[in-house]
Amino acid sequence: MTGLEKITSRILEDAKAEAQEILDEATEQSLRIRSENLASVQATQERLTEKAEKEGEALVIRAKSSAAMTRRNIELSARSEMIERAFARAMQEIYEMDREKYGALLLSLLCKTLNAQRESEVDSMRLYGEDIAPASYELLLCARDHADVAAPLMQNVKLAAASGKLPADMAAKLCLNPAPIDIDGGLVLRCGDIETNCSFSMLLAAIRPELEPRVQQILYKDHGKA
């Protein structure tokens, strides 16, 4: 081999070696990039999977919370309706009472109202020296009670006064207003310019805050707790 051939052969060998080195480096770099890309893709997938799982868990939690809230609202609405029905039923039972018993209930209510009025009059005189007793006490009833219990009620007022359940002077000054008033039962006592509303709807509304917890206990016991 001549010197020129040796030089040429060496150049080719060096070129091949450099080309192989470049190829090897390129291959290594390609593998590294591919590995990095795979790691990046895997990390991205894991990140997206974790995010999806968290969002899924949050969605389930929100759904459960929404369902629980909906259930509570339905139960509260049902219980509220049950309580309303209980009080409405109480009013209905009063309205449907035997008329004699109903008249006795009105008499008891009237006696308590008149006696409370007398205590107010006595206190006013004792504390302020002011006589607030009216010239007459006026009883007002609804149309239905006017028709079937008013007459016996006024007679029973006299008997109550005779037995000491009512001050005689108050019974003597009690008169029945001939005009019916718009109430659902019970009575209104007018003492001069002052009216005491003892309609049954008003009385039930007044005692409802006290009675409602007891009604709830009975209803929850009968229908089960949530």
Secondary structure, DSSP 8 states (H G I E B T S, - for coil): --HHHHHHHHHHHHHHHHHHHHHHHHHHHHHHHHHHHHHHHHHHHHHHHHHHHHHHHHHHHHHHHHHHHHHHHHHHHHHHHHHHHHHHHHHHHHHTS-HHHHHHHHHHHHHHHHHHHHHHHHHHHHHH------S-EEEE--HHHHHHTHHHHHHHHHHHHHTTSS-HHHHHHEEE-SS--S-SSEEEEEETTEEEEEEHHHHHHHHHHHHHHHHHHHHHHHH---
